[in-house]
Amino acid sequence: MRWILLALGLLAVSSLAQTPPPSNQVEKQDAFRLGVQLYSLGRYEAALELFERALKEKPQDPDVLYWLARAQLKVGLLNPALENAKGLVARNPRYIGGYMVLSEAYVALFRASEDREKGKGYLDQALTVLRDAERVNPRYAPIYAQRGLVYAFLGQADKAEEAFKKALSLQDSAEVRAALAELYLAAGRLDEALEQYGKAVQLSPQDGNLRVRYASALLLKGRAEEAARVLEEGHRLKPLDAEGWYTLGQAYFVLGRHKEAGVALENAVALAPLRFPAAYFYLGQIYMALGDWQKAKSRLTVAVRLEPKKADYRYQLCLANERLGDKEGARYQCQEALKLRPGYKEAEEVLKRL
């Protein structure tokens, strides 16, 4: 059986080091405090306006400039963020947050580079900034988490692993453990990845995205029962989103729990109709197994429309059409499947009997 798993990669953990810096923060202007609250809710443009207002009121406040630069990074104002971060470090060389947001700006510029090889110069600059940060506070864990991310982008897995482990030795963190897990996945070290994901979920049990990544890794290992349990437990804590339902549907599908798989996958496509073409493919097979060929055809038709170059999708739609007596439709889909995959024996067999 085939399934499309959640794409796992270190690009998903690019905000590892965005932990607010230690600060003897006193009461700030209302604009600043509201801006921080809006930022935490993901309303970055509104937060940016408030931070700009707060900066006019307190132009020397490093906390305000720190958050302003972070908000600018979130809305794609990379060069202004870089300049603000540089100014923050220059004026406040003992303020650790300045180094952190400056390194993040360099990473963001790398990720925005069309030429990634040339863009690696930004990563070298990020490493230089992090070395400066280490001299300011060698026991500040986000320094090493961010360093691990930079090394991962550079393709230096051993150094990335060392940096992530250093961060964990200073402060255990679900985010860093997840990053380490994904580093292990990229290296094919699945058992070690699962160990790190398991510990990360223990640290942050309500993190639905983390549970989805863990469950996807469990599916790679062939541990569908555990994958389902991880997501079921997560749903009791916090309702699953579209990706959670999709991954749970995959687990149920592998386990042969077709009715439950159908419910989960229908929830996924209801929440995100175009995001998971494979969900329609699984639903087609599920409805075939349940004897509902009309629904199977409906779902497989969507799968083919979304991904017309998938031979398996067309073959399954061929079977549904055949069962419903649509010989012309069946013949067409199997012929298309053969064009996509010459020598597709199952499709050839159907064409022979049609």
N, C-alpha and C positions, 0 to 999 in steps of 0.2 A: 504494500500500500504506500501511496505517496501523499505527502502533505507539504505545504509551504510553511516553514517555520518563521517566526518573527526574526527579522534581520538583527543579528547581534554584532555590535561593533563599538569601538571606543569613541566614535563620534557622538554616541548617545550620552557620554558622560563629560561633555566639555565644560560643565559648570561645577566641576568638583571643588575648585578652590574658591568658590564664591561665598565662603563662610565670612560673615562680618568680622572685621578685625577687632581685637580686644580694645576697649575704649573706656575711658572714665567719663562716659557720656552723661551730661547733665540734661535738664529739660531743654529741648530745642524749641524753636519757633513752631507753631502749629503746622505751617506749611511743610517743614521738614518731616515731622512725625507722621503726618498724613501721607506724605510721599513714600515713606518707608512702608507704611501699611498697604498702599496701593501697589507698590512694587512686589510685595509678598503675594499679592493676589493676581499678579501677572498683568496688571494694567500699567504697562511701562510708559506709554506716551503721556498719560495723565500724571504719573509719578515724575516724569522728566520736567514737565511744566512747573510742578511744585518745587522740585530741587533747584531749578533755575531761579525761581522767586526767592527761595531760602538763601541761595548764594548771594543775591543782592543784599539781603538783610545781614548776612554773616559771611562776608567774603574771605575771612581768614580761617573759617572753621574747617578743619580737614575732613571731618565726618561728612559734611555736606558735599564737599568736592568729590569725596570717594563715591558716595551714592549717585551723584550726578554722572560721573564717568561710567558707573555700572549701568545706569539707565540708558545712557547714550549707546553703549555696546548693544543693549537689548533691541534698540530700535534701528540699529545699523549705522549710526553716526560714528564710524570707526576712527576717523582721523581726529575729530574733536575729542573723542574719548581718550585717544592716545596723548594728545597735547595736554589735556587736563590731568591725566595720570602722571605725565612727566613733570608738570608743574607741582603736583602734590608731593612727589618724591623730593623734588629740588627744595621745596620750602619746608618740608617736614621729614627730614631724613631718618627720624626714629619712629615714624608712623608706619607700621607694617602693612596696613591696608593699601597704602600707595603702591608698594611693590607688587602686591597681589593683583590689583586692578591693572597695573601697567603690564604685567606678564600676560594677563588675560587679553589685553588689547593686542599684543603682539600675536597671540594665538589666533585671535579673531581675524587679523590681517592675513595670516597664513591661510586660514580656511577660505578667505575670500579671494585668494590669489588664483588667477587663471593658470599660471605656470607654477605648479607646486614645487618644482626643483628650485627655482629662483626664490620662491616664497619661503623656503627653509631657512633663509637668512633671518626671517622674523622669529623662527623658533630658537635660533642661536641667541638672538637678543633676549628672548624670554628667559632662557637659561642663565644669561648674565644677570638679569634682574633678580632672579630667584637666588642666585649666589649672594647678591647684595642683601636680600631679605634674610638669608640665613645668618649673616653676620649681625643683623639687628636682633633677631630672635631665633636662635637655633632650635628651639623646642616648639615652634609653631607648626603644628601638623599640616595645615593646608599648603605650606611651602612644598612639602615633599609629595603631596597628592598632585599638585599642579605640575611638579617636575616629572612625575610619572606619566602624566598625560602628554607632556611635551616629548618625552622620550618615545612614547608609543607612536606619536605622529612621525617621529624621525625613523621609526622602524627598529629602534634599539630596545628589543623586548627585555633583555636581561637587566638593563639599567632601569627600565620602567618598573619591572617587578621589584627591584631593590628599593626604588623610591616609594612605591606603594606600601611595601612592608615597613619602611621607616615611618611613614605617616601613621600606619596602624599601631606601631609600637608606642607612639606618642598619644594617639587618640583613636579609639576604635570607632569606626564609622561605616554605616551601611553603604554609603555612596562609594567609599574607597574599596570596600570589599567587592562591590559589584563591578567596579572598574578592573580590579585584579582578576575577578572571575572571567570577564570578557577578554582580558589579555591571555588568560589560559585557554579560553575557547579558540582564539585565533591561532594559538600554537598547537591545537589538537590535544590539549591536556584536560580532557572533559571531566575526569573524576575530581581533579583539583578545582576546576571551575564550579562544579556542583557543591563542593565543600564550602567554598567562599560564598556562593549564592545562599546556601542554607543558613550560614551565620549572618549574612546581611538581612535576610527575612526575619530572623530572630530579633535583630536590632531595630528593625522598622517593619513590624508586622502589618501595618495599615497601608503600606506603599504598594498600590495596585500594579504600577508599572514594573516594580521590582519582582513581584510575584509572577507576572507574565513572562519576564525574562528567565526566571528560575524554572518555571513550568516548561518553557520552550526548550531549555537545556535538558530537562528531564526527558522530554519526548525524544530528543536526539539520542539519549542513552537507552531509549526503549522502555522507560519507566512511566508508562502512561497512567497507571493507577495513582502513583505519587503526584504526577502533574495535575491530575484532576483534583486530588485532595488539597493541594496547595492553593488552587484557584477557588475551590469551594469554601475553604477556610477564609480566604480573602473576601469572598462575596458576603460572608456573614459579618465581616468587619466593615466593609464598604462595598456598595453595589459595583459590580463589574462594569467597565466601559466596553466599547465595541471590541477592542483588541483582546480584552479578557474573555469575553464571550466566545470570540473566534478561537482562541487557544483552547478554551475549555471544550468547545465543540470538537476540535481536533482530537483531544484526549479521549472523549467519549466515543468518537468515531473509531479510533484505533482499538478501543475496548469492546467494540461491537454493541455499545449501548445506543442504538440508533434513535430511539425516540428522544432521549435526553440530548443527544448530539443535534438532532433536528431543532429542538427548542433553542439550544445555545446558539447555533449558527443562524437561525432566523432572527434572534435578537441582535446578533452582530450585523447582519445586513440591513436590519431596520434602523440601527443607529448610524451605520456608515455604508450606504448602498453601493458605493463605487470603490471602496477601499480594499476589499478582500474578494477578488474574482474567484479564488479557490473555494471560498465558502459556498458559492453557488454550485461548484463542481461536486463538493461533498454532499450538499443537499440533494442534488440529482441522484447520486448513488444511494443516499438514505431513503428517498422516496421510492426508488426502484426496489430496495430491499423490503420496504413496507407495502409494496404492491400498488402504489399510487403513481401510475405512469404519466398521467397528465401533469401532475405537479413536478415530477422528475423532468419532463420535457421543458416546462416553464423555467425551472431553475437552470437547467443546462443550456438553454437558449441564451440566458443572460451571461452565463460563464463564457460562452463562445463569442458573444458580442464584445465582452470586455477584453478577452484574450483570444483573438481569432487564430493565432498561430500555435495553439496548444493542441497537439494531435489527440491526446487522451480525452480532452473535453469534447472534441468533435466525434470521437468514437463512441463515447457514452451517449451523446445526443443521437447518434445513428441508431443505437440500440433502443432508445426510448421511442424514436420515430417508428422503427420496425414493429415494436410491440403494439403501438397504437394504429398500425395498419397504413402508415404513411411511407410506402415503399420508395417513392421518389425522394422524399426528404431524407430517408435513411441512406439511400444510395449516394446522394450528394454529400452528406456529412462523412461517410466512410471514404469516399473518393478524395475529399479534402484532407482527411486524416492521412491517407497514403501519400499525398503530395508532400505533406509536412514530414512524414516519417516513412520513406520508402521501405517496403518489406514488412510493414506492420501486419503481422500474420492474422491477428484477430479481425482487423478490418477486412482483410482479403477473404476470410471465411464468411463474413456477413455478405459481402458482395457476391460470392458464389451462390449463396442460397437465395439471394434476391433476384 
